[in-house]
Amino acid sequence: MIYKSRAILLWICITLVSCGSSTEVSAQSDATKKLLDRNKVLGKQIIKVADNVYTAIGYTVSANSMIVGDDGVVIIDPGQMPAASKLVRQEFEKITRKPVRAIIYTHGHNDHTNGTIAFFEEGKDIQVWARGNFKAETKRQTEAGLANGARPSNTQGFDLPEAQKISVGIAIPPARPPRGGVNSAGVTTAPARPSGTVPPTNIFEGDRLSLEIAGIKLDLVAAPGETDDQLYVWLPEQRVIFAGDNFYQSWPNVYPLRGTARRSTRDWIASLANMAAENPLVLVGGHTPPITEDALTVITNYHDALKWVHDKTIEGAKKFLTPDELVGYAALPKHLADLDYLQDYYGSVWGTVRDIYAQDLGWFDGNPLNLHRETPVQQAKRIADLVGGADKLLLKAHEQMASGDELGAAQLAQHVTKLQPANAAAYQLLGESLAIIAERTFNAPARNYTFSSSNRYLKKAAELGK
């Protein structure tokens, strides 16, 4: 079959790219190229962002910063893995040997806190600062019985072979092999390790708190957005802002496909407005390299883009547009749509539109037929009956694949699997079509989830074919 040879060619091409082959790969999609290009900026480096401020990129999944004071340093977001964070500390100590006086968490995600023990020393009177609702998202997920999210590995790519994985668009995730491995910073890790997060010793309540630590004047400002417990750190004298995960060089991840707690777009917009009002010269995001030029323009555009999508979604919803229609209706204007730091590397505009609708209007999209939905099997039978049965439907799916319509092939093949759950050929076609769709998907979590689903269906096909 033509489709099978194309799928095999695609697999070879992906493998060559992931393994660093210099062989020219003609089948590589524009989406793959853009995601690979984005990862080129995430190599290990220590960036001086102000006279006394340094940010480490590429050592851990998150950005890790050091502010040098009179008689000590303040660390912002120590990182995810203690071993990798130890490397960051070694690099920081090449700049200054002053002791750590304080550690600040911009929020409670483990990729920002789990490396704390690399910087924290018992008995040294090191302050650890966070907001009073620290790890609120984790607590809500635990209460719901979804401590790790509904689909954590499938969207982050942890379950994918290296030949298919292209990070998450903001940083290379750590390797998680069954018996240990090497992460992106070259750190050997064991699969089981104790938490490196040190509980906060100092809690920040309210909207803003001004502090002076080691002679460093800074403000902690409540900034709910990607998480409810988010804060930003403002250095008024240097005009440097540490935004946490309310900014990184990608469209914001308003709705994580892995199924974590819901995130308020309106809160996020308000927090971005507050950051812009500080008039920063430098913007340090949660993952990607700091913005050291036109920081105010960047944060303003980020705010304006998210507000545009929110406002247009609500406007269109009042016109009875469905989420499928709103994705186009709320598309960014060209002056924002062309900006690299607003591309769908990690979050997505289409995902944001759908989540705003779901949060504000619920699951019902206004289509009366969706009040009377049939089961997947009933829907599949209706489609199959139109063409003369499941076997003919599978034949149509093959024709779609051969014509280059992989999405159409996948949709039809999926119907066949509902009607004939033991049909290995249907699962094979579904898996192969999804592999091609995944490679062409310009959004890392969506790409990872599609590849993971493809692998699952191909495995099912192999098992049924035995």
N, C-alpha and C positions, 0 to 999 in steps of 0.2 A: 504494500500500500504506500502511496506517496506520503501520506501524513506521518507514517512511522519513520520513514527515512529522514523526514524533516525534523522530527522530534529527536532522533538520534544525533543528527548534525548539530542541533541546538545544544544538546547535552555536552557534546565534544567541545563546542565553542565556549560554553560557560566554564567547563573544566580548564580549558587553556587559559582563559582570563584569570580565573581564581588562583591558578597555580603560578601566575606570573610569566606565562610563556610569551616569547616575543613574536610568535606566529601571528600573522594578520588574521583577524577574525571578522569575516564579512557579515556574519549573522548577528553580531552584537547590536542590540537595539540602542536607540538614542537614550532611552530611559536608563539602561545599564551604564552607558557611558557617563551620563550625568551623575549617577550615584557614585560611580568609581572616582570621578573627578572631585566630588565633594569630599571624599575620604582622604584625598591628597593633602588637604589643609589640616588634617588631624594627626600628623606625625608628632613625635615627642619634641617639645621645645619649651623653653622658659622665656616668657615675654615680659620685658620691662614696660609697664603701662604708665608709670609715673616715677618720680624720683625715688620714692620709697615703696613702690608697689610692683609686685611681680606675680604673674599667673603661669601656672604649669598646664600645658595642653598635651594630651596623648599618653600620659603616664597612667592615668586612671580614666574611667568612663566619663567622669565629670571634670570640669575645670577647677583647679585648686589654686588658691591665691594666698599671698603673704604680704602683710603690711608691716614695714619695719619702723619701729618706734625708737624712743630714746634709750630704753633699757630692756627692750624685748620686742617680740613680734606677735601679731594677731594673724591667725590662720582662718580663712573662710572656705568652708566646704572641703574637708580633708580627703574626700574621695571614697572609692568603693572597696578596694581590696587592701588590707593592711600591708602586704608585701609590696604592692605597687606604690602605695602612699609613702612607704619607707624610702623608696627611690626618690620621690618628690622631696622628702625632707632632706635627703643627702644633697640634692641639687640646691635647695634653698640654703643649706648650711655653707655652701661654697660662696654664697653672697654675704651671709652674716651668721655669726655663731651666737647671736643674742638668743636668750631662751624664749620659749613659747609662753606668753602671758595669758592668751585667750584664744578660744576656738569658737567660731560662729557658724551655726547651721542656717542656711537660707531656707531650708525646709527639711522634712523628715524622710525623704526617699533614701534608701540604703546606698544608692550610688554616690550620694553626697556625704554620708555619715559613717559608713562601715570601716573606713580607713583611719578613724580618729585615734585608735590606740597607737598608731605610728607616731603621733605628735603628743599624745597625752602621757604624763608621768604622774603617778600617784605621789601625794605629799608635796607637790610643787606649787600648790595653790593656783592651778590653771583654771580660769573661768571657762565654762562651756555655756554659750548663750543660744537660746531658741525661743520661739513664741510659746505662749501658754497652752496652745492647742497642738503642740508638737506631735507629729505622726497621727493627726486626726484622720487622714485618709486610710491609713493602715488599720486603725481601730474600727472604722466603719466597715471595712471589708471583712475584718475578722468577725465582727458581729453578724454579718450577713452570711458567714460560712464560705467566703471567697477570699481568704487571706492572700493568695497569690494571684488573684484575678481569675477570670473564667478561662482565659486562653493565653497564659503568660508566655509559654515557649513558642507557640506557633506564630506569634506576631513579632517577637524579638529575634527569632531565628536561631535560638539556642538548640533546637532539635534538628537543624538542617546540616547536611554535609557541607564542608568548606567550599565545595565546588558550586554551591548554590547561594551561599550566604554573602550578602554585601552589606554588612553592618546595619545600622538603623538610621543612617543618614545624619547622625550627629556624633557618633563615636562608635568605635569597634567594641562589641560586647565581649566580656571575658570568656575564654574557652571553658567549657564545662564537660570535659570528657569523664568517663566513669572512673578512671583511676588517676585523676590529676592531669595537668597539662600546662601549657604556657600561654599566658594572656598576651594582649597586644603590646604591653610594655616589656615583654620578655621575662615576665615573672613566673616561675614555676609555682603552681598552686595545688593543694590537695582538695578533693571534692567536698569534704566536710571540714568546717572550721567554725570556731565560735564567733559570735558577733563582735565586730570591732567598734560598734557604736557606744560611746560613753554617754550616759544619760545627762541631760542638761543640769548644770549646777546653778544657773541663773535663768530665771524665766522673765520674758518680756511680755507685759500686758499693755493693752491700750493701742493707740495709733502710732506713736513715735516716742522714742527714748534716746536722749543724748548721753553719750558716755565719753570718758577719757581713759584710755588704757595704754600704759607705757608711753604716755605723752601724745597718743594718737587721738584726735578728736573725730568721733564718728557718730552717726545716727543710725538706729535700727528703726525701720518703718514697716508697719504691717502692710502686706501686699498680696492678699488672696488672689489666686489666679490658677496656675497649674495645680496647686494644692491650696487648701484652705489655710494651712499653717505657714504659707510663704511669707518671707520678709525680704526687703532689700536693705543693703548696707550703703550708706552715703557718707563719703569723705568730703565735707564741705570745703576744706582748704585746697584740696587737689582737684575737686569736682569730678571724682571718680565714683561711679555707681556700680554696685555688684547686684545684678538683677536676679540671681538664681535662675530657676527654670521658667521665669516669666519672659525671658528672652533667650533665644539661640538662633543661629542663622538658618532658619527653616520656618515654614508656616507652623504656628503653635499647635501643639498636640491637644486640642480641646477635647477630643474624644479618643481615648486609647482603645484601639481595636481589641486589646487583650481583655477588656471588660473590667477596668478598675472603676473607682468611684467617679461620679459625675462631677464635672468641673464647670463653674459658673463663668460664662463668657462675659457677662456684664461686670462681674468682679474683676476679671482679667483686664477688661478695657479701662476700668477706673484706676487700677493699679498702674497701668502703662501711662495714663494721663498724669498721675502723681509723679512718676519717674521723669517724665518729660518736663514737668514743672520745676524740677531741680536744676534744669539747664546743664546737663553733664557734658564734660569734655571727653570722657572715656566711659564706655559701656562694657562691663564684663558680664558675659552671659554664662549660663549654666554648663555649657558643653563646648561650644565652638570658640575660636580665637577671639580675643577682645576687639571691640571696635574702637580704634584710637583716632579716627578722623570722622568728622561730621556725625558724632554720636547723637546729638540732639535730632538731627534729620532722620537718622535711622530709627530711633525710638518713636519719633512722631509718625513716621510712615507705618511702623509696626502697629501702633495704636489706631491710626486712621483705617488701615486695611481691615483689622479685626472689627472695628466699629461699623465699617461699610457692610461687611458680610452679615453682621448681626442685624443692622437696621433694614437691609434689603430683604433678609429672610422674613422678618416680622411684617414688613410692608407687603411682600408677596403672599404671605399666609393670609393676610386680611383680604386679599383678592381671590382666595380659595385655591391658590396654587398648591399642588402636592409637592412633597419633598423632591421627587424626581424632576419636577419642573423648576423648583426653586434653585437647584444646583446651577442651572444656567442663568436664571434671573438674578442671582446674587453674585455672579462672577465679578472679579475685581476689575476696575477700570485699568486701562493700559498702563498708566503712569505708575501704578502699583503692581500690576500683574507681571511686569517685566523685571522687577527687582529680584536679584538672586536670593536674598535672605527672606523672601516671602514665597519661595517655591515649596512644593509639596514633598520635600525630602523626608520629613518625619510625620508631622501633622499634615492635614489636607483641608483645602477649602471645602471640597464636597462633603467630607466627614463633619466639618464644623456646621455646615448648613443643616445637615440631617440631625445633628445633635441638638442644635438650637430649637429646631421644630419639635423634636421628641420631648425635650425638657419643658417647653412652654405650652405645647398643644397635646402632648401624649402620643400614643401609638397610632391613633386613628388619623388617616391622612385626608379625610373628607370624601373619598371615593366610596359610594354606597355599596359597591360590590365587595369591598373589603370588610363590610359588616357580615358578610355571608360567605366567607372563604371556605373552600373545600380543602381536604387533606392533600398532601403532596401526591399520594397514590391516585386520588380522584382526579386531580389536575393532570397528572401524567396520562391517565386513561383517556381523558377527553382529547388531549393532543394526539395520542396514538390512534384513536378512532378516526381522526381526520385524515390520516394517511393510510389507513388500512391495517393497523396493528403495530405491536411493539417491534417486530422484526423489520418492517418497512421504515419505522421511525429510526432505527439504528442505521439502516442503509442511508437515510437522509442525513444523519449525523456524519457518516463517513464522507458523503458528498460535500457537506459543508467544510469539513476538515481539508479535503483535497482542494477546495476552491480558495482556501486561505482564510475562511471565516471560523477561526478557532473558538470564539465565544459562542457562536451559533451551534457549533458541534458540541461544545460542553453542555449547553442548555438542553439540547435534544438527548444527548447521551445520559444526562442525569435523570431525565424522565424515564428512560429505559431501565436504569438501575432501580427505580422505584417499582416498576412493574415486574421486572425480572431480576431480583436481588442475587441470583446465582449466575448472572451473565458476565463471564470474565471479559468478553470483548467490549462490553459497554463500559466497564470500569477501566479497561486499558485505554480506550479512546478518551474517556473523561480525564484520566490522569495525564495523558500525553497532551491533550489540548490545554489543560491548565498549566502545564510546564511552560508552554510557549507564551500563554497569557501572562504568567508571572514574570518572565524575562523582560516583557515589554511594559511592565507596570512601574510607573514613576512615583512610588511612595514605598519606602522600605518596609513598614509594617504590613501593608497590603500585599506587597511582593512576597514577604516571608510567609504570610498566612496562605497565600495561593500556592506557593511551592510546597508547603507542608501538607496541604490538602491533596495536591497532585501526588506526592509520595505515598500518602495513605491509600489513595485509590489504586495506584500501580501495585502496591503491596497486596491489596485485596484481589486484584486481577491475577497476580501470580499465585496466590493461595487457591483461588477458585480454579485456576487452570491446571493444577496438579492432578 
